[in-house]
Amino acid sequence: MAFLSTLFSRSGSRSQIAAGDGGASFTLAHLQQLHSRLASFRESDLLGGGTEKDVADAVVETVYQITEALIWGEEHDSRFFDFFCEKNILADFVRVLGLAAAPRKVKVQLLQTLSMLVANFRGNMSVYYLLSNNHINRLLSTELDFQDEDILAYYVSFTKSLAMRLDQETVKFFFLELPAPSFPLYTRSVRFFNHQDTMVRTAVRTLTLQVYQIDDPLVRNFVLRHAAEQYFGDLAVHLRNLWLRLDIATSTASCPAELAGVQRELEVQQDFLVYLSNVFDLQVGELNDVLADRLLNFTMLPLLCAGIGSADLDGTMEEPSHTLQRHSALFLARQVFDIFQAKCLLEPLAAALVGPSLPAAVAYAISASGAGSPCEGSPQDGSMEATVPNAWRAHFVACAESFDDATALLAAAVLHGCQRVVATVDGCDDPPDAAIDAGDGMQLVETVGRGEDDEDAELEVHRAVLRVLSSKHGSWPPEYLRMFLRIVAETCDAVGGELGCRIGRDLGYALASSSIAAGRRLQEHIDRSLEGDAPDALVDAFFVAWDWHTEAAAEVERFCGRAELLLPTCFWWPADAASAAEQAMRRFLILRRALLATGAEESASEETFPLCLDADATYDEGAQVDVGQRKCVACGVPPSRSKCNRHLLVDDGWFLLVQTDPASPARATVRTACPIWQVQALVDRADPRTMHVFFSRHAHTGFAGVAEQPVGTDGQQSLILSFEDVGRCQAAYEHFAARRLDLRAGLMRELAGFLQRSCDEATREPRQSEK
């Protein structure tokens, strides 16, 4: 027990060192003493009766003080590092760490020490010595209790510190060519790629991305072989498990409150997809080919394609437990198109979903999921290199035409992603050999649907989406109809050539017929409004709807990544917050806007507000007006309601509240100005000399707001006017009520005229979009 006795008789405590004078305790002699104690430590010291805890504490204290001394010496005294090298202290660290009887606290301290040394050694000589003599590789290969969270955390932190030092030169210290090629830093770390702890997963991913960037032939060949034989296959299987877990979470969700669980599973798989995408983004061709092959054949083709075709449209076919639900498969397919940019992965997947034919090998990979065969026939020569008709495209078309709203919407989003692949992505030069050959799928735009007997078969998928537009535009909430229209428009824009022209014409016809139908529904609401008690009720709704429909729709990627889309439609499909008339108005406006965008005229975004709001004069708050020859009614506003400190200036088109100037009675300053059709006045029944005035706030009217009162919680502004007698109050009320009704009736007539003109324009043959 000499180790224990010498420690406490000859060294200060940790607190004493920390309270020292900034380095006086860090002497070379003290470091020599610490090394002597560490070197004298043996496993047998831990086996003495009743002293194991004291010995472990002594070792931890010794290692800690050595660490402090070395880090201080790195900055102040090079002799410390020379002594560290001369006495091979690193070997003692590794020796103690590998002792079977070494307590947990000792191993944790040693791992922490090594991480600190790697992070704090700055000079090249220091780093190179630390990594030399194979000590680090021996340490990395040491079997530790990785069930212990602290040991695993410090081990992973240590490997991450090493990864930050990894480059073309330092990799030679980690990669061993003899007696057989080995790379412990890489192979030992990737075992934890799917660990439940986020920090561990992040460290492993950081290390692997760092390794893949090393352009060394021997290292690259080793990593490529390991990836092909194990790691990339493990990644693909893990992705499969994550997707199945997410699908189970969505299938068991019984209420919106369970969305949080679905969101967690979704974020985990999104995080993993981002990591896989980062691997592709390194642009290492051989690795990308292998990774694409594993992902396609082990996970994406079997799960996504089989999930899309796993049940018939009526839902009468029971889905196999190892496949995805149809809407989950569509959702995840869209996730792939949003997150990845690698052409070698996306083109084969797009071709498998909507291409006219598939290589027989790919068809076999899909059918291996157990959901049936994707082949409508067999290759004539029986070769796996031959192509066969792609029956999965028929399943995708069925999804696009589904009566289920979410399925139809997601299918359109997936087609949007497929079309963007051909138009925009960059990645590998060639698809993986074992996945899908270039064939027809590599030219999706030019070949979609070709080879069918019907001359319009090449438009099959796009026309299926357009049929959904024609059938569902009257039932979808406006927000989702707008997103659907954006998806359809961007999909069509991505198609070029003659096929693009034909799709553009079909889109124009679909939008024209839908606009006309939506216009008829809106006209019915207008007719009922004119016949009812509030004939002008839709005026305000039109202003709100116009402003809404000119706003930009949400980004497709953001919309399609929402966890709500994975739940049953009844949980997330929004209820009609607005009235049926307002819903119809918004649908008509966005359909009309989409139709205008297909024409050759100027952009629909430059269109001016269609209702005429011209008046004889306009007024701005703060402006000076002449009141000498005009009728005024004295009134008061808070806080001086008893005093007539304001005047109402009578005008046929405007509500004008002015303040006269005692020095110039013929001039007044406008305090509040608002078009009368936006004003509603009510006389207080309890005090008929008081009138409450409410102002609607719409764009395109020049009304900036009421200066006298703050905005209410309902978005309206209001103020209270007090008059000297009941007669003046009643006269003002009758003037506002009559002019409001008259002006709003005129706006309703203009609205009806605008609707008629729009429908007349839609009946003309829509012009083809300029490509």
ABEGO torsion letter per residue (X at the ends): XAAAAAAAAABBBAAAAAABAGGAABBAAAAAAAAAAAAABBAAAAABBGAAAAAAAAAAAAAAAAAAAAAAAAAABAAAAAAAAAAGAAAAAAAAAABAABBAAAAAAAAAAAAAAAAABABAAAAAAAABGGAAAAAAABBBBAABAAAAAAAAAAAAAAAAABBAAAAAAABBAOABBBBAAAAAAAAAAABABAAAAAAAAAAAAAAAABBBAAAAAAAAAAAAAAAAAAAAAAAAAAAAAAAAAAAABABAAAAAAAAAAAAAAAAAAAAAAAAAAAGBAAAAAAAAAAAAAAAAAAAAAAAAAABBAAGABBBBAABBBAAAAAAAAAAAAAABABAAAAAAAAAAAABABBBAAAAAAAAAAGAEBABABBBAAGBAABBBBBAAAAAAAAAAABABAAAAAAAAAAAAAAAAAAAABBEBABBBAABBBAEAAABAAAABGBGBABAAAAAAAAAAAAAAAAAAAAABBAAAAAAAAAAAAAAAAABBEAAAAAAAAAAAAAAAAAAAAAAAAAAAAAAAAAABABAAAAAAAAAAAAAAAABBBBBAAAAAABAAAABBAAAABBBBABBAAAAAAAAAAAAAAAAAAABABBBAAABBBABBABBABBBBBGBBBBAAABBBBBBBBOABAABBABBBBBBAABBBBBBBBAABAABBBBABBBBAAABBBBBBAABAABBBBBBBBBBGAGBAEBAABBBBAAGBBBBBBBBABAAAAAAAAAAAAAAAAAAAAAAAAAAAAAAAAAAAAAABBBBBBBX
